[in-house]
Amino acid sequence: VTELVLDNCRSSNGEIEGLNDSFKELQFLSMANVELTSLAKLPTLSKLRKLELSDNVISGGLEVLAERCPNLTYLNLSGNKIKDLGTVEAL
């Protein structure tokens, strides 16, 4: 699987569920409007280039993206609870 769209699939606890290291070939992942509050359970996705996270309730913890998605070139965080630019400094 190189592309996965999970838009509007509600997270029961604000965490990423069901994604694991078996998705290592992913290049595009969309989790828009999933009610995510955290990216802590995001697996390492070294081939991921495009990540869509719009319309969630993420307010921090973005350093996980820098660690686990080193080849990310596109990231959409619109519609989240990020209050200042300091939050995205880790990227």
Helices and strands as residue ranges (DSSP letters): E 3-5, G 21-23, E 28-30, E 50-52, H 63-68, E 74-76, G 85-88
